[in-house]
Amino acid sequence: MPKKKTGARKKADKMRERQRAIQSSGIEGRSLVDFPCNALMTCDKCQRLQKNRALCYFCDSIQKLPMCGHCGKTKCQQKSGDCIVKHPNAFTVGLAMVGAICDHCEAWICHGKKCLETHGCMCPCIDSQCFECKRTVWDHGGRIFICSYCRYHICEDDQMEHQASCQVLESEDYKCGSCNKVGQYSCLRCKLCYCDDHVRRKGAKLDKN
């Protein structure tokens, strides 16, 4: 029986896979959802869920623990590193850790030299205008996604509708997914066809007439 992996072993394996993916594909191979500047954030004041940003989109309040939009850290523990503001004998949190606000993703950038020099040119939210509603990051509070089919940027409000209208199946045979009969009702999300008997949810009663 194989030994159970410890927490440190799982963390090391996950970090090894992440480093391998970064070296093989770079920034282009990462999903837009995986970037810290596009992560989810809950406002400390109004408790609204939104994209990671410097100021709350709804109440304009500053968060107690801002997260760097490039490296994703909320606490700087580097006593001797590439920090622009040196803090040799203390860790920094909050506004003492941040150094700038990105013009593209509206997220805090920490005072690390690497983050300040590279994030402005490598920000994944550059030219991230929604294909459907033509809004940018500054015009809505949600996250930004990329369509899996047309590779256009989509906002969080239009994501599901755009994916359903843009999705094209290579082999669609109009057969019911439950009984293999020919169906005329198709799901807008998964594009599967269903017959008259299985188009309703389980437990729904059908009228005879």
Salt bridges, closest charged atoms under 4 A:
ASP13 OD2 - LYS5 NZ 3.28
ASP13 OD2 - ARG9 NE 3.55
ASP13 OD1 - ARG16 NH1 2.83
GLU106 OE1 - ARG53 NH1 2.36
GLU132 OE2 - HIS162 ND1 2.54
ASP157 OD2 - ARG135 NH2 2.74
ASP197 OD2 - LYS181 NZ 3.53
